[in-house]
Amino acid sequence: MSSKAIFYHAGCPVCLDAEQNVALALDQQRYKLETVHLGTDKSRLTDAIKAGVKSVPALVLDGAAYHINFGASIDDLK
């Protein structure tokens, strides 16, 4: 049984680099990865905030938010 992982980003170069190097390196047998572009899908901002995302790119694993680098503040995406 796999857990869900959500990679939140805003499409910036920092985010895209993180997606290539971190999110896609996840063990696909262990995690089912969903990628959410908060720059184009504003409806998911509430979910990201509830998960503890403060900036993007961020990876949410097993309910915990991990901030990979600083591309944009979540407030800038609102």
Secondary structure, DSSP 8 states (H G I E B T S, - for coil): --EEEEEEE-SSHHHHHHHHHTGGGS-TTTEEEEEEETTT-GGGHHHHHHTT--EEEEEEETTEEEEEEEEEEHHHH-
